[in-house]
Amino acid sequence: MRREEMLERVRARGEPWDLLVIGGGATGAGVAVDAAARGYDVLLLERADFGKGTSSRSTKLIHGGVRYLRQGNFALVIESLRERAILRDNAPHLVEDRSFLVPAYAAWERAYYGIGLSLYGLLAGKRGFGPSRVVSRDEALSRVPALSPTRLRGGVVYHDGQFDDARLLVHLAMTAAEHGAVLLNYAPVEGLTRDATGVLDGAVARDLESGETLRVRAKAVVNAAGPFGDAVRRLADPGVAPSMSPSQGIHLVFDRSFLGGTDAVLVPRTEDGRVLFAIPWHGHVLTGTTDTPIGTVPDEPKPLDAEVDLVLRTLARYLSRPPQRSDVLSSFAGIRPLLRATTGRATSKISREHAIRVEAGRLVTITGGKWTTYRAIAEEVVTSAAAIAGLPVRRSPTATLRVHGHGTVLDARDPLAVYGSDAAAIRDLGRDDPALARPLHVALPYTGAKIVWAARYEMARSVEDALARRTRALYLNARAAAEMAPEAARLLARELGRDAAWIEAQVTAFRALARDHTVGSA
């Protein structure tokens, strides 16, 4: 997957595309995979990098939604459990089983949560990841040694799916490309075009690297821009009413010692009415999330002090060593593009379901949804868009379509596990040039070979692309990532043909970004 080749295919295209997809997050990439796999000609344009927004900032769970079960939304739970199993089958190198402990600090909690999680397992049926069971106080502490033992009565263990969101997104893009799709990052759509009769017939985009204007025609346009979806809708109709209620959620990352075991922890209720997770992830502990309504959608959301304090307070109630701000290795925030709420309704209560609407004749907008159900949503979107475009009716094959990299499943502790079948080629890069096999920082398992691979085959165009999304350095340890930036920039410059001034600018920009991923003192 090379950007130069993708750009040339856009330039050379004379005929209208069957579908133009705007947005390179989970839904957009899923639509591109589905459409290309059906044999449609599809072009995807992304304003920044693939997954720069919400899709790389999730809680890293492919799950049925324990919280939705509590809300009584059984339809969403059942759909999510089905999709969870499909994704595990199609991307086994990226989706793994994770056991969770729900600690009980009151006598009634073990029975209450035990019944609920047993129902969760029953709804999963044969596609379950493992049975749930009630455990004693001693077993709870052996599974999660860092739990506070004071008044602990035991807990409930259940199983769910864990994944690496940005790595799955890159592999979805590669899957789409393998089926003939054209995908271009750093190509924002600046306008939608109409034919002589006023019917929507394409878009005007700009290649940010060259400044070149790209005019593309399409039989239908899919708006999968996530939190920026309303901005795309306004390109077709400046007076259109907002369709979403954006909400911010944050995550804090700590050293693995803050849990001490291999189980994740689910805190069943927080001050803001959500649940909170503490999850082993890439040798660290990922915690979150919050639900804070926001008015406008920023390009680079940042955790608010009140959100950080809420997560720290909640963790302090459950862990024997309460984490402090100084313990936070990285922090990040993401925006949920939730369906617009009724007046006064809390965003934490808004459905995580999705809606598809057709506007301006040929603009198909998808709002809402979540990572777990991205495939089912994409299937529905493509079916709708194909009908609008007058394309031949073809069934979606994605329920059994293998995601790029699926052929090799390594031990989850292997630093190359998330690359699947690409792992051997990355190891070869290190064998051919031993300097590339060395870690770029002692605190993280990322080598120069991974940076080179990202530039050559995964369309990484900046230090941020390489250290935030192709590897997860920025989201695991922001200070270490900042120290890796000069060598990452040098390797990228060699691959992309950039000069010393570009290296300097990239390092400066990334180090400023890394500072925003640290929380500092209160």
C-alpha positions as CSV (number, residue, x, y, z in Angstrom):
1,M,0.0,0.0,0.0
2,R,2.0,3.0,-1.3
3,R,0.6,6.5,-1.3
4,E,2.4,7.6,-4.5
5,E,0.6,4.7,-6.4
6,M,-2.7,5.6,-4.9
7,L,-2.4,9.2,-5.8
8,E,-1.5,8.4,-9.4
9,R,-4.6,6.2,-9.7
10,V,-6.8,9.1,-8.5
11,R,-5.1,11.4,-11.1
12,A,-5.5,8.8,-13.9
13,R,-9.2,8.0,-13.2
14,G,-11.5,9.1,-16.1
15,E,-14.7,7.4,-15.2
16,P,-16.8,8.1,-12.1
17,W,-16.1,5.9,-9.1
18,D,-18.9,3.7,-8.0
19,L,-18.5,5.0,-4.4
20,L,-16.5,7.8,-2.9
21,V,-16.0,7.4,0.9
22,I,-15.1,10.4,3.0
23,G,-13.4,9.5,6.2
24,G,-10.7,6.9,7.0
25,G,-11.7,5.8,10.4
26,A,-13.3,2.4,11.4
27,T,-16.5,2.9,9.5
28,G,-14.9,4.4,6.4
29,A,-12.3,1.7,6.2
30,G,-15.0,-0.9,6.8
31,V,-17.1,0.6,3.9
32,A,-14.1,0.5,1.6
33,V,-13.4,-3.2,2.4
34,D,-17.0,-4.1,1.9
35,A,-17.5,-2.2,-1.3
36,A,-14.2,-3.4,-2.8
37,A,-14.9,-7.0,-1.8
38,R,-18.3,-6.8,-3.7
39,G,-16.4,-5.7,-6.8
40,Y,-17.3,-2.0,-6.7
41,D,-14.8,0.7,-7.7
42,V,-14.3,2.7,-4.5
43,L,-12.1,5.7,-3.5
44,L,-11.6,6.7,0.1
45,L,-10.3,10.1,1.0
46,E,-9.1,10.9,4.5
47,R,-8.5,14.5,5.7
48,A,-5.5,13.6,7.9
49,D,-4.1,10.1,8.6
50,F,-6.1,6.9,8.8
51,G,-7.6,6.7,12.3
52,K,-6.2,10.0,13.6
53,G,-9.5,10.8,15.3
54,T,-11.8,8.6,17.3
55,S,-10.8,5.2,15.8
56,S,-7.3,5.2,17.3
57,R,-8.4,6.4,20.7
58,S,-10.8,3.7,21.9
59,T,-10.7,1.5,25.0
60,K,-9.2,-1.3,22.8
61,L,-12.1,-3.6,23.4
62,I,-14.1,-5.7,21.0
63,H,-17.0,-6.4,23.3
64,G,-20.7,-7.0,23.5
65,G,-21.3,-4.2,25.9
66,V,-21.8,-5.0,29.5
67,R,-23.1,-1.5,30.1
68,Y,-25.7,-1.9,27.3
69,L,-26.9,-5.1,29.1
70,R,-27.5,-3.1,32.2
71,Q,-29.5,-0.6,30.1
72,G,-31.6,-3.4,28.7
73,N,-30.5,-2.9,25.1
74,F,-30.4,-6.6,24.4
75,A,-30.5,-6.1,20.6
76,L,-27.3,-4.2,20.6
77,V,-25.6,-6.6,23.0
78,I,-26.6,-9.6,20.8
79,E,-25.4,-7.9,17.6
80,S,-22.1,-6.9,19.3
81,L,-21.5,-10.4,20.5
82,R,-22.1,-11.8,17.1
83,E,-19.7,-9.2,15.5
84,R,-17.1,-9.8,18.2
85,A,-16.9,-13.5,17.2
86,I,-16.8,-12.7,13.5
87,L,-13.9,-10.3,14.0
88,R,-12.0,-12.8,16.1
89,D,-12.4,-15.3,13.3
90,N,-11.3,-12.8,10.6
91,A,-8.5,-11.1,12.4
92,P,-7.2,-13.6,15.0
93,H,-3.8,-11.8,15.0
94,L,-5.4,-8.7,16.3
95,V,-8.3,-9.8,18.5
96,E,-7.6,-11.8,21.7
97,D,-9.5,-13.1,24.7
98,R,-9.1,-11.0,27.8
99,S,-10.4,-12.1,31.2
100,F,-11.9,-9.4,33.4
101,L,-12.5,-9.2,37.1
102,V,-15.4,-7.3,38.5
103,P,-14.4,-6.8,42.2
104,A,-17.1,-7.0,44.8
105,Y,-16.8,-4.9,48.0
106,A,-20.4,-5.5,49.2
107,A,-22.0,-8.8,50.0
108,W,-24.7,-8.4,47.4
109,E,-22.4,-7.5,44.5
110,R,-21.0,-11.0,43.8
111,A,-24.5,-12.4,43.3
112,Y,-25.8,-9.3,41.4
113,Y,-22.9,-9.1,39.0
114,G,-22.6,-12.9,38.7
115,I,-26.2,-13.1,37.5
116,G,-25.8,-10.3,35.0
117,L,-22.5,-11.7,33.5
118,S,-24.0,-15.2,33.3
119,L,-26.7,-13.7,31.1
120,Y,-24.0,-12.0,29.1
121,G,-22.4,-15.4,28.5
122,L,-25.8,-17.0,27.6
123,L,-26.4,-14.3,25.0
124,A,-23.0,-15.0,23.4
125,G,-23.8,-18.8,23.2
126,K,-21.3,-20.8,21.3
127,R,-19.5,-17.7,20.2
128,G,-18.6,-16.8,23.8
129,F,-14.9,-16.1,24.7
130,G,-15.2,-18.0,28.0
131,P,-17.6,-18.7,30.9
132,S,-18.2,-16.3,33.7
133,R,-17.9,-17.4,37.3
134,V,-17.9,-16.0,40.9
135,V,-14.6,-16.1,42.6
136,S,-13.5,-15.8,46.2
137,R,-11.6,-13.0,47.9
138,D,-8.3,-14.9,47.7
139,E,-8.7,-15.7,44.1
140,A,-9.6,-12.2,43.2
141,L,-6.4,-10.9,44.9
142,S,-4.3,-13.6,43.1
143,R,-5.7,-12.6,39.8
144,V,-5.3,-8.9,40.4
145,P,-2.7,-8.4,43.1
146,A,-2.9,-4.6,43.1
147,L,-6.6,-4.6,44.2
148,S,-7.3,-3.0,47.6
149,P,-8.0,-5.9,50.0
150,T,-9.9,-3.8,52.4
151,R,-13.5,-5.0,52.6
152,L,-13.0,-7.0,49.4
153,R,-15.6,-9.9,49.2
154,G,-14.4,-11.5,46.0
155,G,-15.6,-10.8,42.5
156,V,-16.9,-12.1,39.2
157,V,-14.6,-13.2,36.3
158,Y,-15.9,-12.9,32.7
159,H,-14.3,-12.8,29.2
160,D,-14.3,-10.3,26.4
161,G,-12.3,-9.3,23.4
162,Q,-9.3,-7.0,23.3
163,F,-7.6,-5.5,20.2
164,D,-5.3,-2.8,18.9
165,D,-7.6,-0.3,17.2
166,A,-5.1,1.6,15.0
167,R,-3.4,-1.7,13.9
168,L,-6.7,-3.1,12.9
169,L,-7.5,0.0,11.0
170,V,-4.3,-0.1,9.0
171,H,-4.9,-3.8,8.2
172,L,-8.4,-2.9,7.1
173,A,-7.0,-0.3,4.7
174,M,-4.6,-2.9,3.4
175,T,-7.4,-5.4,3.0
176,A,-9.4,-2.8,1.0
177,A,-6.4,-2.1,-1.2
178,E,-5.9,-5.8,-1.9
179,H,-9.4,-5.9,-3.2
180,G,-8.9,-3.0,-5.5
181,A,-9.9,0.0,-3.5
182,V,-7.9,3.3,-3.7
183,L,-7.3,5.0,-0.3
184,L,-5.6,8.3,0.1
185,N,-4.7,10.0,3.4
186,Y,-3.9,13.7,3.8
187,A,-6.5,14.5,1.1
188,P,-9.3,16.6,2.7
189,V,-12.6,17.0,0.8
190,E,-13.2,20.7,0.4
191,G,-16.4,20.7,-1.6
192,L,-19.1,18.5,-3.0
193,T,-20.0,18.9,-6.7
194,R,-23.2,18.7,-8.7
195,D,-23.9,18.0,-12.3
196,A,-25.9,20.3,-14.7
197,T,-29.2,19.0,-13.2
198,G,-28.1,19.8,-9.6
199,V,-27.5,16.1,-8.6
200,L,-24.5,15.4,-6.4
201,D,-21.8,13.8,-8.6
202,G,-18.5,14.0,-6.7
203,A,-16.1,16.1,-4.7
204,V,-13.2,18.4,-4.8
205,A,-10.3,17.4,-2.6
206,R,-6.8,18.7,-2.0
207,D,-3.6,16.7,-1.7
208,L,-1.9,18.3,1.3
209,E,1.6,17.1,0.3
210,S,1.6,18.7,-3.1
211,G,-1.2,21.3,-2.8
212,E,-2.8,19.8,-5.9
213,T,-6.5,20.0,-6.4
214,L,-8.2,16.7,-7.0
215,R,-11.6,16.6,-8.7
216,V,-13.3,13.2,-8.5
217,R,-16.7,12.0,-9.7
218,A,-18.7,9.4,-8.0
219,K,-22.1,7.7,-8.4
220,A,-22.7,8.0,-4.7
221,V,-20.8,9.6,-1.8
222,V,-20.6,8.0,1.7
223,N,-20.0,10.4,4.5
224,A,-18.1,8.4,7.2
225,A,-16.3,11.3,8.7
226,G,-17.3,10.5,12.3
227,P,-17.2,13.5,14.5
228,F,-16.7,15.7,11.4
229,G,-19.7,14.2,9.7
230,D,-21.8,17.3,10.1
231,A,-19.1,19.5,8.5
232,V,-19.3,17.2,5.4
233,R,-23.1,17.4,5.4
234,R,-22.8,21.2,5.4
235,L,-20.8,21.0,2.2
236,A,-24.0,19.7,0.6
237,D,-26.4,21.9,2.5
238,P,-25.0,24.8,4.6
239,G,-28.2,25.0,6.6
240,V,-28.5,21.4,7.6
241,A,-29.4,20.7,11.2
242,P,-26.8,19.0,13.4
243,S,-27.1,15.2,13.6
244,M,-24.9,14.4,16.5
245,S,-24.1,15.1,20.1
246,P,-20.4,14.8,20.4
247,S,-18.9,13.5,23.7
248,Q,-15.3,13.3,24.8
249,G,-13.8,10.3,26.6
250,I,-10.3,10.1,28.0
251,H,-7.8,7.3,28.9
252,L,-4.8,7.3,31.2
253,V,-1.9,4.9,30.8
254,F,0.2,3.5,33.6
255,D,3.0,1.1,34.3
256,R,1.9,-2.6,34.3
257,S,2.6,-2.8,38.1
258,F,-0.6,-0.9,38.8
259,L,-2.6,-4.1,38.2
260,G,0.1,-6.8,38.6
261,G,-1.7,-9.6,36.9
262,T,-3.1,-10.5,33.5
263,D,-6.7,-9.9,34.2
264,A,-8.4,-6.6,33.4
265,V,-10.6,-4.9,35.9
266,L,-14.1,-3.6,35.3
267,V,-15.4,-1.0,37.8
268,P,-19.1,-1.3,37.4
269,R,-20.1,2.2,38.3
270,T,-18.4,5.6,38.4
271,E,-19.5,9.1,39.5
272,D,-20.7,10.0,36.0
273,G,-22.8,6.8,35.6
274,R,-20.3,4.9,33.3
275,V,-18.2,1.9,33.9
276,L,-14.4,2.2,34.1
277,F,-11.9,-0.3,32.7
278,A,-8.3,-0.9,33.8
279,I,-6.8,-3.2,31.1
280,P,-3.4,-4.7,30.5
281,W,-2.3,-3.5,27.0
282,H,1.1,-3.8,25.3
283,G,2.9,-4.2,28.6
284,H,1.1,-1.3,30.2
285,V,-2.2,-0.6,31.9
286,L,-4.8,1.4,30.0
287,T,-7.6,3.0,32.1
288,G,-10.8,4.9,31.1
289,T,-13.1,6.2,30.1
290,T,-15.2,9.4,30.8
291,D,-18.2,10.9,29.0
292,T,-18.1,14.7,28.7
293,P,-20.4,16.5,26.4
294,I,-18.6,19.0,24.1
295,G,-19.9,21.8,21.9
296,T,-17.3,21.8,19.1
297,V,-15.1,19.0,17.8
298,P,-11.4,19.9,18.1
299,D,-8.8,18.4,15.7
300,E,-6.7,17.3,18.7
301,P,-8.8,16.7,21.8
302,K,-7.1,16.9,25.1
303,P,-8.1,15.4,28.5
304,L,-9.7,17.9,30.9
305,D,-8.3,18.2,34.4
306,A,-11.7,17.2,35.8
307,E,-11.7,14.1,33.6
308,V,-8.2,13.1,34.8
309,D,-9.2,13.6,38.4
310,L,-12.3,11.5,38.0
311,V,-10.4,8.6,36.6
312,L,-7.7,8.9,39.4
313,R,-10.4,9.1,42.1
314,T,-12.1,6.0,40.8
315,L,-9.0,4.0,40.6
316,A,-7.9,5.1,44.1
317,R,-11.1,3.4,45.5
318,Y,-10.1,0.0,44.1
319,L,-6.3,-0.2,44.0
320,S,-3.9,-0.6,46.9
321,R,-1.5,1.9,45.4
322,P,-3.7,4.8,44.3
323,P,-2.1,6.3,41.1
324,Q,-1.0,9.9,41.0
325,R,-0.7,12.3,38.2
326,S,3.0,11.8,38.2
327,D,2.4,8.1,37.4
328,V,0.6,8.8,34.2
329,L,2.8,7.7,31.3
330,S,0.4,9.0,28.6
331,S,-3.1,10.3,28.3
332,F,-5.4,10.8,25.3
333,A,-8.9,11.8,24.4
334,G,-11.3,10.8,21.7
335,I,-14.6,12.1,20.5
336,R,-17.7,9.9,20.2
337,P,-20.0,10.9,17.3
338,L,-23.2,10.0,19.1
339,L,-26.6,10.3,17.6
340,R,-28.1,13.7,18.6
341,A,-29.8,13.5,22.0
342,T,-33.1,14.8,23.1
343,T,-32.8,18.1,25.1
344,G,-31.1,17.6,28.5
345,R,-30.2,14.0,28.0
346,A,-26.8,12.9,29.3
347,T,-24.4,11.7,26.6
348,S,-23.7,8.6,28.8
349,K,-27.3,7.6,28.3
350,I,-27.3,8.1,24.5
351,S,-27.6,4.9,22.4
352,R,-24.4,3.7,20.8
353,E,-26.5,2.5,17.9
354,H,-26.1,4.1,14.5
355,A,-28.3,5.8,11.9
356,I,-27.9,6.1,8.1
357,R,-29.5,9.0,6.3
358,V,-29.6,9.9,2.6
359,E,-29.3,13.6,1.8
360,A,-28.8,15.8,-1.2
361,G,-29.8,12.8,-3.4
362,R,-26.6,10.8,-3.3
363,L,-25.0,11.6,0.1
364,V,-25.2,8.7,2.5
365,T,-24.3,9.8,6.0
366,I,-23.5,7.3,8.8
367,T,-23.7,8.6,12.4
368,G,-23.0,6.7,15.6
369,G,-21.8,3.1,16.0
370,K,-18.8,1.6,17.6
371,W,-15.7,-0.4,16.7
372,T,-17.3,-3.8,17.6
373,T,-20.1,-3.4,15.0
374,Y,-18.1,-1.6,12.3
375,R,-18.4,-4.5,9.9
376,A,-22.2,-4.8,10.1
377,I,-22.6,-1.1,9.8
378,A,-20.4,-1.0,6.7
379,E,-22.4,-3.8,5.1
380,E,-25.6,-1.8,5.7
381,V,-24.0,1.4,4.4
382,V,-22.7,-0.2,1.2
383,T,-26.0,-1.8,0.4
384,S,-27.8,1.5,0.8
385,A,-25.2,3.4,-1.2
386,A,-25.1,0.8,-4.0
387,A,-28.9,1.1,-4.4
388,I,-28.7,4.9,-4.7
389,A,-25.9,4.6,-7.2
390,G,-27.7,2.1,-9.3
391,L,-25.0,-0.5,-8.9
392,P,-25.5,-4.2,-9.6
393,V,-26.8,-6.0,-6.5
394,R,-24.1,-8.0,-4.8
395,R,-24.1,-9.6,-1.4
396,S,-21.5,-8.7,1.1
397,P,-18.8,-11.3,1.7
398,T,-17.2,-9.7,4.8
399,A,-18.7,-12.0,7.4
400,T,-16.0,-14.5,6.3
401,L,-13.5,-12.2,4.7
402,R,-10.1,-12.5,6.3
403,V,-8.4,-9.3,7.3
404,H,-4.8,-8.6,6.1
405,G,-2.3,-10.4,8.3
406,H,-4.6,-13.1,9.5
407,G,-2.5,-16.0,8.3
408,T,0.0,-15.9,11.2
409,V,-1.0,-15.8,14.8
410,L,2.0,-15.2,17.2
411,D,2.1,-15.3,20.9
412,A,0.5,-12.1,22.2
413,R,3.7,-11.3,24.1
414,D,5.6,-11.1,20.8
415,P,6.2,-7.4,19.9
416,L,5.4,-8.4,16.3
417,A,2.1,-10.2,17.1
418,V,-0.1,-7.4,15.8
419,Y,1.5,-7.6,12.4
420,G,0.4,-11.1,11.8
421,S,1.7,-12.5,8.5
422,D,3.8,-9.3,8.0
423,A,5.9,-10.1,11.0
424,A,8.4,-12.2,9.0
425,A,9.1,-9.4,6.5
426,I,9.7,-7.0,9.4
427,R,12.1,-9.4,11.0
428,D,13.9,-9.6,7.6
429,L,14.4,-5.9,7.6
430,G,16.2,-6.2,10.9
431,R,18.3,-9.1,9.7
432,D,19.4,-7.2,6.5
433,D,20.2,-4.1,8.5
434,P,21.0,-4.9,12.2
435,A,20.7,-1.3,13.1
436,L,16.9,-1.5,12.3
437,A,16.5,-4.4,14.8
438,R,17.4,-2.3,17.8
439,P,14.7,-0.7,19.9
440,L,14.4,3.1,19.5
441,H,13.9,3.4,23.3
442,V,14.6,1.1,26.2
443,A,11.0,1.6,27.6
444,L,9.2,0.5,24.4
445,P,9.4,-2.5,22.0
446,Y,9.5,-0.5,18.8
447,T,12.4,-0.8,16.4
448,G,13.6,1.1,13.4
449,A,12.3,-1.8,11.2
450,K,8.8,-1.0,12.2
451,I,9.2,2.7,11.2
452,V,10.7,1.7,7.8
453,W,7.8,-0.8,7.3
454,A,5.3,1.9,8.2
455,A,6.7,4.3,5.6
456,R,7.1,1.7,2.8
457,Y,3.9,-0.3,3.1
458,E,1.5,1.5,5.5
459,M,1.4,5.0,4.1
460,A,2.9,6.7,7.2
461,R,3.9,10.2,6.2
462,S,5.0,11.8,9.5
463,V,6.5,11.0,12.8
464,E,3.1,11.2,14.4
465,D,1.8,8.6,12.0
466,A,4.6,6.3,12.8
467,L,4.8,6.8,16.6
468,A,1.1,7.3,17.4
469,R,-0.7,4.9,15.0
470,R,1.6,2.5,13.1
471,T,3.3,1.9,16.5
472,R,1.6,2.9,19.7
473,A,4.5,4.7,21.3
474,L,2.8,8.0,21.9
475,Y,-0.2,6.3,23.6
476,L,1.9,4.2,25.8
477,N,4.7,6.5,27.0
478,A,4.6,10.1,25.7
479,R,8.0,11.1,27.1
480,A,9.7,8.0,25.7
481,A,8.0,8.6,22.3
482,A,9.3,12.2,22.3
483,E,12.8,10.8,22.8
484,M,12.3,8.4,19.9
485,A,11.2,11.2,17.5
486,P,14.7,12.2,16.1
487,E,15.6,8.7,15.0
488,A,12.1,8.0,13.7
489,A,12.2,11.3,11.7
490,R,15.6,10.3,10.3
491,L,14.3,6.9,9.1
492,L,11.2,8.4,7.6
493,A,13.2,11.1,5.8
494,R,15.3,8.4,4.3
495,E,12.3,6.5,3.1
496,L,10.2,9.5,1.9
497,G,13.0,11.6,0.4
498,R,12.8,14.4,2.9
499,D,15.5,16.9,3.9
500,A,17.1,18.1,7.2
501,A,14.6,20.9,7.5
502,W,11.7,18.4,7.3
503,I,13.3,16.3,10.1
504,E,13.7,19.3,12.4
505,A,10.1,20.4,11.8
506,Q,8.8,16.9,12.4
507,V,10.7,16.5,15.7
508,T,9.5,19.9,16.9
509,A,5.9,19.2,16.0
510,F,5.9,15.8,17.5
511,R,7.5,16.8,20.8
512,A,4.8,19.5,21.2
513,L,2.2,16.9,20.6
514,A,3.8,14.5,23.1
515,R,3.6,17.3,25.8
516,D,-0.1,17.4,25.2
517,H,-0.3,13.7,26.1
518,T,1.2,14.2,29.5
519,V,-1.1,15.4,32.3
520,G,1.4,17.3,34.6
521,S,0.5,18.4,38.1
522,A,-3.0,19.6,39.1
